[in-house]
Amino acid sequence: MYTISAEKGERASVTLPDGTKVYLNAKSTLSYPASFSLNERTVQLTGEAYFEVKHDADAPFIVKTAEIQIKVLGTTFNLYAYPDDSWFEASLVEGSIEVTPYKSPGKQVHLSPNQKARYNHETGEIKVITTDLRVETAWKRGDLIFRNQPFKEIIGQLEIFYGVNITANGEYPEELFTGSYHENDIIQVLKNLQQHYTFEYQKSGNEISLKFTK
């Protein structure tokens, strides 16, 4: 088995033995064999990745995460499977995929392009919804796009994207945030967020501390 990883603040890509291309987001790991078998191509993912799967009708391509299995023949899709989060998401760009929760195989769903499956590890609930692929694959272009997200969730994504550790003092604001960024420096993002939320920040190396003020 081979393993390729992208640390916080990094991104990586790899071409698998069958010609499939995989792009890894920050804080993600992909494991794959030196060669695939004739009847199955199986890889394991922790974190987030964008797959461009080489078509092979005789050997399905399977992605295994901690909670979910994805099965395809040849297609393009994005998977979000960070172990610290309580949910998993699969977003389909083109082709079709089969999403099967290990704990509830009877809840297996099939996606069409521009659909997303969101699975909650804690409740076992799985939903299929229409999605904006520009948002789902923003990280691959170096963009951050937030759509009606709580501030605490935004902080978590900033940590991964910029490779920093953020601590907060005080209660997180309840107001949801919508916005997009293409910034190399997290300071520019924090300054913009200060226009929407009331907080102060200090940065020392990769450590950032926030203090919420009313």
N, C-alpha and C positions, 0 to 999 in steps of 0.2 A: 504493500500500500504506500502511496505517496500522499503527502499533506502539504497544502499551500495555505498560508495564513496572511491576513491583513490586520495589522495592529490598529489601535485607535488613531484616527487622523490619516490613515493610509487607505489605498485601494490597490487591488491587484487583479491580474487576469491570467488565464491559463487555457491552452488548447489541449483537450483530453485525447487519449489514444485513438478514439473514433472520429476525431475532427470536430467534436462539439466544443464551442467556445463558452467559457464561464468568466464572468466579471464579478469579483468579490468586493463588497462594500467593507468599510472599516469594521474592526472587531469581529471578523468572520473567519471561518476555517472550512476548507473543503478537503475531504479525503477520497482518494480514488485508486483503483488498481493499476499496475503497470500495463496490463492488457485486459480487455473485457472478454467475457465468455461469448460463445456463439449465439446464445439465446437470451442474454440479459446484460444490461449495462447499469451497474449500481454504484452510486456515489453517496457520501454522507455530508450533510451541511449543518454547520452551526453559524447563525448570523444571517446575513442577507446576501443574495447573489442573483445575477441576471444570467439566464441560460439561453444560448442559441444552439439547440440540439440538432445534430446531424441525423437525417431521417434514415431509419433502418427498420423496415416492416417486420423483420424476423427477430429483432432484438430490442425489446422495449427499454427505454431509458428510465431508470428509477432513482429518485432522490429521496433519501431517508433523513428525517430530522428526529428530534427527541420525541415528538408527539404525532407526526404526520408522515405519510408516504405519498409521493407524487409519481404517477406513471404516465409516460408519453412515448410516442414513436419518433416524432420529430416536430419541434415547435419552438416558440420563443416565449419565455415567461420570467417573472420576477418572484422570488421567494423571500419572505421576511420571517426569520425564525430565531430571534435572539432568546437565549435561555432565561434572561432576567425578566422578560415580559410575559404577561399572562395570555397572550394571544399569538396566533400564527396567521400569516396572510400569503396567499398565492394569487398573483395577478397575471392574466393571460394576454399576451400581445398578439400572437397569431397561432393557428393550429388548434389543438384541444389537449386538455390534461384531465387526469382522473385524480381526485384528492380523497385520501382515505385516512381517517383518524384511527390510530391503533386501538384506542379504548372503545370506539364505537364504529366498527367497520360497516355497520348497517346504515350509517349516515354519509356514506360515500357520495360525492357529488362530481359532476362533469362540468367543466367550464367552457364557454365559448369566448372568442376574442372580445376584449373590453369588459370582461367580467372578473370579479375578485371573490375569492372564498376567504372568509375570516372565521377562524376557529378559536374558541375560548377554552384554554386548557382546564380552567377551574370548573366551568359549568358544563362543558361538553357540547355547547351550542355551536353550530356551524351555519353561517349565512352566506348566500351568494348574492352579490349586488353588482350593479353596473358601476364602473370606475373610470376615473380620469387617468389614463396611462402616463400622461405627462407628469402627473404628481408622483405616481408610483415609481417611476424610473428616473426621477430628478437627480438622485445621487450619482447616477452613472454619467451625467453631464456636468457634475460638479456643482449642482444646484441644491438648495434647501427650500422646500415648499411646505408650508403649514396650512392646513384647512380646518378651521374651527377646533383647534387643539388646546388642551389645558397647558398652562405654563410649565408645570412639572414635567410633562411629556416632552415639551420643547427643550427643556434643559437636558434631558437624557439624550436627545438626538444631537444636541450641540456637543456634548461630551464625546460621543462616538465620532462625529464628523471632523472635529478639530483636534481630537486627541488630548483633551484636557480633563481635569477632575473639578467638578463644581459642587461646592457645599452651600447650603442656604440656611440663613438664620431668620426665623419668623415664619408666618403662615403664608403659604402660596396663594396668590390671588386667584379668584374663581373665574374671572373673565377669560373667555376663549380667544384665541388669536388666529388670524389669517394673514399670511404674508409670504414673500419669497425673497431669497438672498442668493447672490453669487459673489461671495466675499472670501478672500484668502485669509483675512484677519478677523478673528472672533470679536475683537473689540468693536469693530464697526457694527456687528450684529447686536451686541449688547447696548451700544449707544442708541440704536434704532428702537430696541425693545423698551428702553427707558422712556420713549415717547408714548408708550402704551401702558406701561406698568411703573409703579413707584418703587424703585430700589436703588441701592448703591452697590458698587462692586470694587473689588481689589484683585489684582492679578500678580502672581509671583511665579514665574516659570510656567509650568503647566497647571498650577493650582489657582483656582478662581473662587473667591468667596462672595456671596451675595447677601445683602441685608435689606429686607423689605421694610419700607417705611410707609406710614399712612399719611 
